[in-house]
Amino acid sequence: MTIDQKKKIKAKVMSSFEEKNYPYFIELMDGELRPICTMDCIRIFDKLDELKKKPDNAPTLWSPIHYCNINIKNMTVVMDSKPN
Protein backbone atom coordinates (compact mmCIF):
# COMPACT_ATOMS: atom_id res chain seq x y z
CA MET A 1 0.00 0.00 0.00
CA THR A 2 1.38 3.38 -0.98
CA ILE A 3 1.64 6.38 1.33
CA ASP A 4 -1.07 8.19 -0.68
CA GLN A 5 -3.46 5.26 -0.23
CA LYS A 6 -2.79 5.24 3.51
CA LYS A 7 -3.43 9.01 3.70
CA LYS A 8 -6.76 8.62 1.86
CA ILE A 9 -7.88 5.87 4.25
CA LYS A 10 -6.83 7.93 7.27
CA ALA A 11 -8.66 11.01 5.93
CA LYS A 12 -11.84 8.97 5.40
CA VAL A 13 -11.73 7.55 8.93
CA MET A 14 -11.05 10.97 10.46
CA SER A 15 -13.87 12.68 8.54
CA SER A 16 -16.28 9.99 9.73
CA PHE A 17 -15.10 10.49 13.32
CA GLU A 18 -15.42 14.28 13.10
CA GLU A 19 -18.92 13.99 11.67
CA LYS A 20 -20.07 11.69 14.49
CA ASN A 21 -18.36 13.82 17.12
CA TYR A 22 -20.48 16.84 16.21
CA PRO A 23 -21.13 18.91 19.32
CA TYR A 24 -24.83 18.91 20.18
CA PHE A 25 -26.13 21.09 23.00
CA ILE A 26 -29.18 21.18 25.26
CA GLU A 27 -30.68 24.65 25.57
CA LEU A 28 -32.37 25.12 28.93
CA MET A 29 -35.46 27.30 29.49
CA ASP A 30 -33.29 30.18 30.72
CA GLY A 31 -31.15 30.06 27.54
CA GLU A 32 -28.17 28.30 29.14
CA LEU A 33 -26.45 25.80 26.84
CA ARG A 34 -25.21 22.47 28.16
CA PRO A 35 -22.92 20.50 25.86
CA ILE A 36 -23.92 16.90 25.24
CA CYS A 37 -21.12 14.41 25.90
CA THR A 38 -19.25 12.82 23.00
CA MET A 39 -20.80 9.37 23.53
CA ASP A 40 -24.31 10.79 23.34
CA CYS A 41 -23.36 12.85 20.26
CA ILE A 42 -22.27 9.63 18.58
CA ARG A 43 -25.52 7.95 19.65
CA ILE A 44 -27.53 10.90 18.26
CA PHE A 45 -25.65 10.70 14.95
CA ASP A 46 -26.31 6.94 14.74
CA LYS A 47 -30.00 7.44 15.64
CA LEU A 48 -30.36 10.09 12.90
CA ASP A 49 -28.79 7.65 10.44
CA GLU A 50 -31.15 4.89 11.63
CA LEU A 51 -34.20 7.16 11.26
CA LYS A 52 -33.20 7.99 7.67
CA LYS A 53 -33.35 4.28 6.84
CA LYS A 54 -36.34 3.40 9.03
CA PRO A 55 -38.42 6.53 9.79
CA ASP A 56 -40.99 4.58 11.83
CA ASN A 57 -38.50 3.57 14.53
CA ALA A 58 -38.72 5.18 17.96
CA PRO A 59 -37.15 8.66 17.77
CA THR A 60 -36.01 8.90 21.39
CA LEU A 61 -32.76 8.24 23.23
CA TRP A 62 -32.28 8.06 26.99
CA SER A 63 -29.12 9.73 28.26
CA PRO A 64 -28.10 8.45 31.70
CA ILE A 65 -25.31 11.03 31.86
CA HIS A 66 -27.63 14.01 31.42
CA TYR A 67 -30.71 12.35 32.94
CA CYS A 68 -32.81 13.23 29.93
CA ASN A 69 -34.89 11.77 27.15
CA ILE A 70 -33.86 13.17 23.75
CA ASN A 71 -36.39 13.21 20.92
CA ILE A 72 -34.34 13.14 17.74
CA LYS A 73 -37.16 13.97 15.29
CA ASN A 74 -38.27 17.23 16.88
CA MET A 75 -34.97 17.95 18.70
CA THR A 76 -36.52 18.35 22.14
CA VAL A 77 -35.26 17.16 25.51
CA VAL A 78 -37.15 16.18 28.64
CA MET A 79 -34.94 16.44 31.69
CA ASP A 80 -36.00 13.62 33.99
CA SER A 81 -34.15 11.25 36.27
CA LYS A 82 -36.53 8.41 35.33
CA PRO A 83 -36.89 7.56 31.62
CA ASN A 84 -40.29 5.96 31.99
N, C-alpha and C positions, 0 to 999 in steps of 0.2 A: 504494500500500500504506500502510495506516495505521500509526501508531506501535505500537498494540496488537498488530497482526498481526506486525510486526517483532519485538516482545518475545516473542511466543509461539514464533516460529521460533527465535530465539536461545536461549530456555529449552529447547526440544526438543534442539537441537544440543549445548548444554552438559550436559544430563542424560545424553545418549548418551556424551559424552566422559568424564564422571565415572564412569559405569558401567564403561566399558572400562578406565579408569585405576585400577581397584581394586587396592589394594596387596596382592599375594600375597607370601608369605615362604617360605623354605626353613628348616625346623627341623633342625639338625644333631643327631647322636647325643648330644652333650653338652648339648643344650637351647638352644644359641645360635641366634638367629634371624638370617637373612640376607635382606634385602629383595630381591625380584626386580625388575629394572629395568622401567621403564615400557613399553618396546617388547615385552618378553616378557609382561608383564601383558596387553597388548592382544592378543598372539598367543594367550595362554591363553583369554581371553574369546572370541575368534573360534573357537578350537578347541572350546570348550564349546558354542557356538552350532551349529557344524558337526555335533558329535556328537548334538545334539538332533534334527537333521534326518536324519542318517545314522549310526545307532548302530554300524554295522559297520565304519566307517572306523578307521584306525589311531589309537589314543588317545595317541600319544606326540609330544612336541616336543623337538627338540634345541636347547639354548641355548648358542651359542658364547661368550656373555659369561660365563656361570657354569660353563661346561664341565660340563654335566649333561644328562641325558635325563629329561624330565618326563613322567610318566604321568598324564594328565588324569583318567581314569576312577577310579583308586584313589588319586589325589593323593600319589604317591610320587615320589622323585627319586633317580636314580643319578648320583652325582658321578663323572665319568669324562672324561678329556681326549680320548677317542676314541669317537665315537658308535656305531661298529659293533664 
